[in-house]
Amino acid sequence: MRRSKAFIPTTKEVPNDAVLASHIFLSRAGFIAQVSSGLYNFLPLGKRVLKKIETIVNEEMQSIGAQEVELSLVTPVELWQESGRIEKFGKELLRFKDRKENRFVLGPTHEEMMVSLVRNRVSSYKQLPMHLYQIKTKFRDEARPRFGLMRGREFLMKDGYSFHSSEDDLNREFTAVEAAYKQILTRLGLDFRVVEADSGAIGGSGSKELMVIADSGEDTIAICDHCHYAANIEAAVRGKREDVPEAPEATFNRFMTPDVTTIEALASFFKVDPYYLVKTVVKRAVYDDHSDIVLFCLRGSDTLQEVKACHAVHAQELVDVSEEELNEVGLTVGFMGPLNLNTCTIVMDVELEHADAMICGANEKDYHYVGVNFAALKNIPCVDIAEVKEGDRCPHCSGVLALTKGIEVGHIFKLGTTYSSALKAEFLNDKGQREPFIMGTYGMGISRLVAAVIEQHHDDNGCIWTASTAPYLVNVMISNIKDEQQMTFAQTLYEQLRQSGVEVMLDDRKERFGFKMKDAELIGFPYTVIVGKELVNGNIQLMNRATLQKETLAADRALEAIIERVMT
């Protein structure tokens, strides 16, 4: 492609709402253009990157026997009603009516549509397993679209769905997809981790996320420094603490603590480690037809993990509770605790199950209980509701957990029969009995991967594309197009590289050398050939975008040298 003919509208202007490097540089370098909030057009360079990622995804999916399909973006509302997700997705699900008043949604995900496709068309265990996938535009009406391609309303996604006759076969496919996803990200040149995850609105179990490591990531992940354990903070667990502080000595008693309402103040008042204090967090658990006030209790040295807490009470969401609402159920801010309380639900963290020598609120203003032994409490559920911290022990080895940021680019689930049962999608087993399909679902954000590459590979000057994602591997830049020798050499080299199968751009614009170099660095071509005044001495320069280092090449050996670097 000749740059003089290419549609690459680069600019110095930064989008008003852009804070991430990918949003800034993809916009400035002419890869994407914003249409409206959360909506983007892909320009020629951006489309080339998308296609490269799609090709790698297709190759790896087909290597494990998955078959590509394409489903309608428009989905009948009835399918979402059958699955029970019509309300669960809330306002993110864009609903509309056609001219005949039939109701539809724009698909944010396609579990219902894929089950509808397979039911009544696959009827016997002999036709299983089956794995179908698509690379398709999706739409979610995000309340706050932001970060460019990271959280848009419209996005390109690869979503796959597998159908099985047994859990064992689902486990086999789940492992195969995980390996294929890891291979995709490796081929894209990304540093990533596979982490244990929460299933969220999709449902099911056995959930894992693929996270690209980046400081700008929205997700926090815990990573062991010794083994392969990694988990999203919403699902991370920890090993038993080894450096337990010395316990305070006290017999059970009610103790006056005037105006001592915080963990820090309580620790100072009793001169004890927060490990022996009970932190009480009150939330209202919201369900389809009602809500309950719930007391979540954990050690004072811990923090409540709200996603874990929400799952612990099987709620749709947790919301804050006002002081007036607390007073109505006999709770006083700063002095709340699980003892002698029968007006609301109580959930305790597993760390408190047999905890002794504890201090907790007495549910009375200015009073706490000391010397509390929770082993004596009965019928209070104890579950993991604490958030993992930096320095906690790994649950699988003696390693230490560190926290880092990641960008979720893939998510795989063992759905089981969640959707097949709801939509009555069944097959005949080897005994002639009807059973719901056992399912897995596997998503990967294609347009998000475009941004993830740049979040991990950029500098102050612009994009730094990996070899497998670059729109063009080589940029041949003519320093002075009025110089006939430079023009002739550059055009000849450009044609030779094209004939050798190298994706190459020829920058033949009538622009200043400095302007062209800034553009080359902004766009992020892996290599830029500089055909300049040194050509009269038989030399050209080759710039490596990743390092910004330039090396001098003999002009008569340039083709071989460039191909050698590009192909390695």
N, C-alpha and C positions, 0 to 999 in steps of 0.2 A: 504494500500500500504506500502510495506517495502522499506525504503529509500535506502537500499543496491541494490535494483532492479530498482529504479525509475530513470528516465531521467530528472535530475534537475541540469544542469550545472551552479552552482553559481560561481561568480568570484568577485574579488576585483577591477577589472578594470572598469573604467567609460568610456562609449562610448565617442569618441572624440567630437561629436557635442551635447552632452547631457547637458542641463541646467536645465530642470525641474525634480522635484523629481520622478515623475512617469516614465519618460524616463530612469533615472539613476537606480532606484530600480527594475523596471520590467525587465530591461536588466540584471542587476547584479544578481537578484534572480532567473533567469532562467525561466521567464514567456514568454519572447519574444526574438527573435534574428533577427537582421537586415540582410536583403538580399541585398538591394541596397537603394539608397536615397528614403525615403518615403515608403519603402516596408518592411514588417516584417512577419516572421514566428511566429505562436503561438505554444509554446511548451506545454507539457502535463498540467502543472499547469495553464498556460494562457488559454488553451482550457477549462479547468474545470470552470474557472471564467466566460468565455464567455457563456458557457452552462447554468450556473446558472442565468445569466442576461437574456438570451434568454427565459428561462423557466418562469421567472417572467413576462416578456413582453408578452409572449404567453397567460399566464393565465389571465392577465388583459385585453388584446385585445379580447379574447374570451368571457370574462364576459360582454362586451358591444355588442356582436353579430358580431364582425368582423371575417371574414373567411380568413385563411391563404392560399396563393398561392406561386408559385415560377416562376418568369419570367426569360427569357433568359438574360444573361449579355450582349450579343451581340445584338445590335439594328440596324435595317436598317436605313440608312441615310435619306431615304424618309420620315420617320415619323417625324424626326427633321426638315426637310424642310417644312412639312405640318404645324407644330406648329410655325414655324418662329424662332426657337431657335438655328438653326444650326450655326449662326454667333454670336449670343448673348453670348454663352458660351465661344467663343474664343478658345484659345489654350489649355484650360483645357479639352476640349472634344477631346479624342483620336480617330482619324479616321484611317481607314485602308481598304484595298481591299482584297477580297479573290482571289482564283486562277482563278475565272471566271470574275474578274474585277468588281464584285458587291461591292458597298461601304457600310461600316458599321461603327458603333461607339461602344466603350465600355461604357455602361450606367453609368453615374454619378448620375442619378436619373431616375425614370421610369414613369413620368406622361404620356408621349407619348405611351409607351408600354401598360400601363394599360388601357388607353382610347381605344387603338386599340383592346385590348382583349374584352372589354365590348361592343363596338359599333357593331351593327348587331347581337349581342347575347342577349342583353337586349333591348327590343323594346317597352315595355309598362310601363306606370306609376304603373301598378299593381305589377311589379317586383321590385319596388323601395320602400324604400331605399336599397342600397347595399354598403357594406364596405368590401373591399379586402385589404389585406396587405401581406407583405413578409419580411423576414429577409435575406438579400442578400448582397453579396460582391459587392461593387461599385468601380469605378476607376475615379479619376480626376487627370489630369496631372498638379499638382500644380507646379507653377514656383519655389517656395522655400519651399519644404517640410521640416518641422522642428518639434521639440518638441515631437518626438516619435509618439505615437498613436494619439496625439492631432491634428496633421495636416499632415497626410500621403497621399500618392497618392492612395493607395488601402485601403479600410476600410469596415467594416461590419456595415450595416445600416438596421434599421427597417423602411420601408416606407409603408404608408397606403393611400388609396384613396377611398373616399366615393362618391356616386352618388345619386342625389336627384331630386325630381320633384318640390320642392319649396325652397325658401330662409329660410322659417321658419323651415323646416326639416333639412336643412344644419346647421342652428344655434343650433338646438337640438343636432345633432351629434357632432358638434364642442365642445359644452359644455361637452358632455359625454367623448370625447377623452381627453379633458383637465383634467377632473377628473381622468381618467384612468392613464394618464401620471404622475399626481401628486402622485397617489397611487404607481406606479412603483418606483419612486424616494424615496418615504417614505419607502417602503419595502427594498430598497437597502441601507438604513441608511444614506441618503445624506441630507445635508442642502441646500435648493434650493429656488428659487423664480420664479414665472411665470411673465414674463414682456411683456409689449407692445413692438412690434418690427417692423422693416422695412421688406418688402416682398422680396426685392432683386431680383435675377434673376428668381425666381420661378413665381412671379407675383401674382395677386389676391389682396385680402384685408383681414382685420380681422386677422392680423398676430400676433402670440404670440410665444415667446421663453421660454424655460425652462432652467434656468441658475443655475448651481451648484456654490455656493459661494466659491471662492478660490482666494488667492492673486496672483496666477500665471495665472489667466484667461486673455484671450486676449480682452474680451469685458468689457466695462465700463457700469455699470447700476446704475440708480438713484432709490433710495428706500426711501419712506416716513417713517418718524419715528413715525407716528401716525395711518395711515390707511394702506390698503393693496396695495396701488399704487406702481408699480415698472415698469420701462421701460428701454430698451436699450438706451444708450446715443444718438443713431442715430434717435430714435423716441420719446425721452422724451420731455414732455412739462412742463411748470411751471405756477404757479399762479401769480396773479398780485403782483408786488413789493409793500410793505407797507412802507418801510423806504426810501422814495424818497428824494434825496438831494435837497437843496434849489436851485432854478433856477437862472441863471445869468440874469441881467437886461441889455438889449441891443435892440435897434431898428435895423431893417434889414439894413445891410451895408456891403460893401466890405472892408476887413481889410488887411493891409499888414502884413505878417508873415514871415519874411526872414529866410530861412533855417529851418523852423519848420515843420518837415516832419513826426513825429511820434505822436501817441496818447499821450504818456507820455510827450513829449515836448510841445504839444499843450495845455494839461491840465495845465502844469506849466506856460506857456506863458500867458494864460488868467485867471489863478488861478480859474479854474472851475473843477467840478467833471467830470470824463470821461463819466458819464451818459448823459451829454449834448453835447457830441461830436459825430460826425458821423464817424464810421469806414467804409472805402470803400475797399472791396476786389474784385479784378478783376480776372475772370476765363474765359477760353474758353470752351464753352459747345459743346460737340461733339455729332453729330447725324449720322444716317446712311449715308447720302449723302452730309452733309455740317457741318459747325461749326459756332458758333456765339460768339462774345465777350460779356460778361455779367458783369454788375456792381452790386454787392451785397452790400447793405447798411444796417448797424445796429448800435446800440449805441456803443460808444467807450468802455463801460464797458463789452461788450459782445464779444463772439468768434463765428465765422461762423461755423456752423455744415454742412460739405460738402455734406453729404448724403441728408439732408433736402434740401440744395440748389440745388443739382442735380435734385431732384424730382420736385422742384418748377418750373424748366424750361423744365421738361420732357426730359432731356438729357440722353445719354448713360453713359457719364462720364464727369467730369470737369478736365481740365488740366491747368497748369500755363501759364501765358502770359509773353512774353519778353517785355523789356522796349521799344524796337523798335516797336513792335506791338501796344503798348499803345500810342506811339507818333503818329502813323498813324491814330488813331481815335480821336486825340485831347486830350489825357489824359497825365498828368504829375505826375510822382511818387511823393507821399507825399502831393499832392494838388488836389486829385480827389474828385468829389462829384456829386450828381444827378441833380443839377440845370443847366439849359441852355445847356443840352447835348442831342443831337439827333443822335449821330453816333453809338450808341450801346444800347442793351437792359438793362433796369434797373429793379431790384427787391429789394424791401425794406422789412425789418423785420416788423412784426405786431406792434412792440413797437414804430415804427416811424410813424404809420399811422396818428395820430393826435398830434404828438410831437411838442412842441413849445420851443422857446428860445434855439434853437440848433445852433451849429457851424459846418460847413462842408467845404470841399475844394471847391475852386472857379474855378477849371479846368484851372488854370493859375498859373504859377510858382510864389511862394512867396505870394500867396493870399488865404484867406479864407473868407467865408461869415459868419456873425454873426447875431443873432436874427432871425433865419430861422424858419418859421412856416410851417410844412409839411402838415397841413390840407388844404393848398391852392393848393397843387400838385394834379393833376388829371391824371387818366389813368395809374397810376403806381401800379402794383400789390403789395399788402402787404401780406406776408405769414410768417409763423414761420420758420426762418432760423438760429436762435440763438441756441447755445449749452447750455444745462442746466448746472448750476454750483453748487458746494457744498454750501448748505445754502439757495438755492432758495426755494420759497414756493411751496408746493404741489398744483397741479391744482384741487384737489378734496376736500381738507380739509385745516385746519389751520396748518397742520404739516410742517416740514422742510425736504427738500430732502438731503440725503447723497449719496455720490458716493462710489461704491465698485466695485470689480472685479468679474467677473463670467465666467464660462466655459459653452458655449452653448452645451447642450446635446439633446435638442429637439426643434422642430419648427413646428408649426401648422398654416395652412393657410385656409382661405375661398377663394377658387379659382374662384367661380362663374362659368361662361361659357368660361373662357379664353381658355382652351384647347379643350373642347368639340365643341365649335364653329369652331375653327381652323381646327380640324380633322373631322368635320361633324359627330359627334357622337350624335345621336338624339333618342328620344323616342316619342311615341304617348301619349298625355295627355288625360284627361278624356273627352275631347270634340273631340277626334280623330285628333287633330292637332299635327304637328311635332314640337318639342322643343329640344334645346340642353340640355344635362344633366347639372345640377347645381352641382358643385364638391367642395370637400374639400380634402386637402392633409396633411399628418401627418408623420413627420420624427423623428427618434430618433437614435442617434449614439451609436451602441452597443459596438464597439471596443473603442470608445472615452469614454464611461462610465467606462470601465476598468481603464483607466488612471485617470478619474475624481475622482474615489473612492480613489486612492492613493494620488492625489493632495490634497484632503481634509483630508486624514487619513494616516499620516506618521510621523516619527520623524527622528532624525539623524541616527538611526540604520537601518531603512528600512521601509517596508510596514506594515500597520496596517489594515488588512481586516475587514470589517463589517461581522457580523455573516452570513448574507445572500449571501455574495460574496466570502467568504474565500474558497480556493480550498480544504482545510481540516480544520475542526474545532479544532481538537486536534492533537497534536504532542507528541507521547510518546517517550521520549529520554532516552536511556540507557547510563548511565555515563561510565560504564566500562563493555564492552561486554565479558570480560574474567571472570567476576564475575558470577558464575552460578545462584546464588540467584536472582541477578538483571535481568539476561536474562529471567529466568523462570517467574518471576513476571510480567515483562514488556510484554512478549509475551501473557501471560494469560489475562492481562488487555486489551491489544490490541484486542484480539479475542472477549472478552466480550463487548467492546465498538462497535466493528463491528456488532456483533449480536444484539446490542441494537439500531442499525440504526444510529450510530454516524460516521461521516466521519473522519477517523483517519489515521495518518501516524505513522509508527514505525521506529524511527531512530536507526537502528541496525548496523550502520557503524563502522568500526574500525578506529575511529578518536578521537582526543583529545576532552575533555569535552568543553573547551573554544571555539574550532572551531565549534562544533555542536551548541552551544548556539548562536554564532554569526550568523550562518546559519538560526536558528529558528527565530531570531529577524529580519533578512534581509527578509526572506520569509513572515513573518507576520502571522503565525498561531495564531488564537485568544487565544488558551491555549496551553501551553507546560507542559507536565508532566515530572518531573525530577526524574528518578529512580536512586538513587545514594547510597552513603555509609550510609545514615540515614535509609536505609531499614532494617538494622540489628536491629534497635531500633523500627521497626514497622511503620516507617514514610516515606512518599514521599513528594515532593514539587509540587505545581501547580503555574505556572507563567501566569499572565494575561498580554497579549502582549500590550494592550492599556495603562496600567499603569506601566508595568514592575515590579509590586509588586508580591512577592512570598508568598504563604501561605503553612503551613505545614498541611498535611492530614494524617489521620491514614490509613495505607495501606489496612486494612481489610474493610474500609468504602470508599475507593477511588472511586470505580465504581459509587456508588450512588451520591457521592458529585460532581463528574465530570458531570454526566448526569444532575443533578439539575442545575448546572451553565450553561451548554451548551443549555439546553432546555428552559431557561427563557429569 
